[in-house]
Amino acid sequence: MTQTVLVTGGAGFIGSNLVRLLRRERPDWTVVNLDKLTYAGNAESLAELREDEKHAFVRGDILDAELVNRLISDRKVDVILNLAAESHVDRSILGPAIFVETNVSGTQVLLEAARQAKVRRFVQVSTDEVYGSLGATGRFSESSPLRPSSPYSASKAAADLLALAYGHTFGMDVVVTRSSNNYGPYQFPEKLIPLMIANALEGRRLPVYGDGLQVRDWIHVDDHCRALLAAAERGRAGEVYNVGGDNEWPNLQIVGRLLEILGKPRELIEHVKDRPGHDRRYAVDAARARAELGWTPRISFGEGLTSTVEWYVQNRGWWERVRTGEYLTYYERNYGAR
């Protein structure tokens, strides 16, 4: 079915991968891509779609209600996938306010616009961090209590509840997804895997928080994006779906594996002071997504990690421009005169 999908945050890491997947997998769909192009949004990640008539990039803020309403109305949007968010825990500790503004108030602006325009489905893209920290065993289910422990995860939990409340109160078709840690190409090099790859390639120290034994469940971004497409098409209204790779690794072990792939010495690892409130372990049970959405991860961690390292090796210019801030000029250079 031909339709128009609004992807917010579509120039970010997960967003840009989702936009490319939608153009590949659903070529009849029109993708409207709204992104503010903050530090984590990179128009260069969408360079291959510049001339694609089915991809419309709009630079703007989800807090801009007038823009959001006009965009949804003029483009006759059928489905919204909300990926626009401030997303880095460390930054939320340093400056929580913008996380509340974007992640909570911005989501409310989108929900209200979607309600007024009678958008068919609203997919709120969230994180497993809303559940807080796990002990050594067990996994979070969709009915686990929300116990966020950082300003980032608290803002995402609030947005989830707001989206579900809009569904309950106004009868909107809302689906929430909560993903484990993503990795893959086009990830901003402040997150663990791209940061370690980039530092190792430059011969820098690899900073590991505390003892490095914090455990995360990892999923390749393409597998996550396939889950988002499945949720948009086949999810049940009012439902929450965990999206995970059933693939748990301590941070220190991942850093060691990256060094092995790159042929770099483990002596580059440097343990640094742990961050405040650092959750010890996350893991989600994705059985509901597998059963109801017909989704399953396809990319093994060994294959995915190797291909991710290869991407950063082959696209050194991309992340070097991100490191220097030069990527921020890409939009003006390529779109400014239009």
C-alpha positions, 0 to 999 in steps of 0.5 A, spaced: 500 500 500 502 506 497 503 511 503 507 517 506 511 516 512 514 521 517 520 519 520 523 524 525 530 524 527 531 521 520 538 524 519 541 521 526 544 514 526 538 509 527 533 514 523 538 515 517 539 507 517 531 506 517 530 511 512 535 508 507 531 501 509 524 504 507 527 506 501 529 499 499 524 495 502 518 499 500 520 503 494 512 506 493 512 509 500 514 517 500 519 518 506 518 525 509 524 526 513 524 531 519 531 533 523 533 539 526 540 537 525 543 538 532 550 535 533 547 528 532 544 529 526 548 528 520 545 530 513 551 527 510 549 520 512 543 521 507 547 523 501 545 518 497 538 520 497 539 527 495 536 526 488 531 521 491 524 524 489 520 519 494 525 522 500 523 529 502 528 532 507 526 538 512 530 541 516 526 543 523 524 542 530 519 537 532 518 542 538 515 547 532 508 545 532 506 550 526 511 546 522 509 539 524 502 541 523 503 543 516 508 538 514 503 532 516 497 536 513 500 538 506 504 531 506 498 527 508 502 523 512 499 516 514 504 513 519 509 517 524 515 514 526 518 518 532 526 517 532 527 524 534 531 525 541 536 527 545 539 520 546 546 520 550 546 518 557 553 522 559 550 528 555 543 528 559 547 528 566 551 534 564 545 538 561 538 535 563 533 540 560 534 539 553 532 532 554 526 534 557 524 539 552 526 534 546 524 528 548 517 529 552 515 536 549 517 534 542 513 528 543 507 531 545 507 536 539 507 530 534 502 526 538 497 532 538 499 534 531 497 526 529 491 526 533 488 533 529 490 530 522 488 523 524 494 520 522 493 512 522 499 510 526 504 513 531 510 509 532 514 511 538 521 509 538 524 508 545 529 504 549 530 498 554 533 504 558 526 506 561 526 499 565 533 501 569 538 496 571 537 488 572 541 484 576 545 478 574 539 474 571 533 475 568 530 479 562 525 485 562 519 484 559 514 489 556 510 489 563 516 490 567 516 496 571 519 503 569 525 505 573 529 509 569 536 512 572 538 517 568 535 524 565 535 521 558 532 514 560 527 518 564 525 523 559 524 517 554 519 513 559 515 520 560 514 520 552 512 512 552 507 514 557 505 520 554 504 516 547 500 510 550 496 515 554 494 519 547 492 512 545 488 510 551 484 517 552 483 519 544 483 512 541 489 514 537 493 508 534 499 508 538 505 503 538 511 503 542 518 500 541 523 499 546 530 497 543 536 494 546 543 497 544 544 498 537 551 498 533 552 499 525 554 504 520 553 512 521 553 512 528 556 518 532 562 516 535 561 518 542 557 511 543 561 505 545 563 501 539 564 507 534 568 511 539 573 505 540 574 504 533 575 511 531 580 511 537 584 505 536 584 507 528 587 514 531 592 510 536 588 514 542 587 511 548 580 507 549 576 509 555 572 504 559 568 506 564 569 503 571 571 495 571 568 495 564 563 489 566 557 493 565 553 488 560 548 490 554 544 486 549 546 488 542 542 489 536 545 491 529 541 497 527 538 494 520 535 488 525 532 494 529 530 498 523 526 491 520 523 491 527 520 498 526 518 497 519 514 491 522 511 495 528 509 500 523 505 495 519 503 489 523 503 492 531 497 492 535 495 499 537 496 500 544 502 495 545 509 495 547 514 491 543 521 490 546 526 489 540 533 485 542 538 481 539 538 476 545 546 478 545 549 480 551 556 482 552 560 486 557 563 492 555 570 490 556 569 484 552 566 488 546 572 493 546 577 487 546 574 484 540 574 490 536 582 491 538 582 484 535 579 485 529 583 491 528 589 488 530 591 493 535 594 492 542 589 491 549 594 496 552 590 501 549 585 500 554 584 505 559 579 504 565 576 511 567 572 513 573 565 510 572 559 515 570 554 517 576 548 512 576 551 507 571 546 501 570 549 495 571 546 490 566 540 491 561 537 485 557 530 484 554 525 479 552 523 480 545 518 474 544 512 478 543 516 482 537 518 475 534 511 472 535 506 478 533 510 482 528 514 476 525 520 479 526 527 476 528 534 478 528 538 476 522 545 479 523 550 475 528 554 479 532 560 476 529 558 478 522 555 485 524 561 487 528 566 485 523 562 489 518 561 495 522 569 495 523 570 495 516 565 500 515 568 505 519 575 503 516 572 505 509 569 511 511 574 514 515 572 521 512 565 521 515 567 520 522 573 524 522 568 530 519 564 528 525 570 529 530 572 535 527 565 538 527 566 539 519 560 535 518 555 541 521 557 545 514 554 539 509 547 541 509 549 549 508 554 546 503 549 542 499 542 544 500 543 552 503 543 554 495 536 551 494 
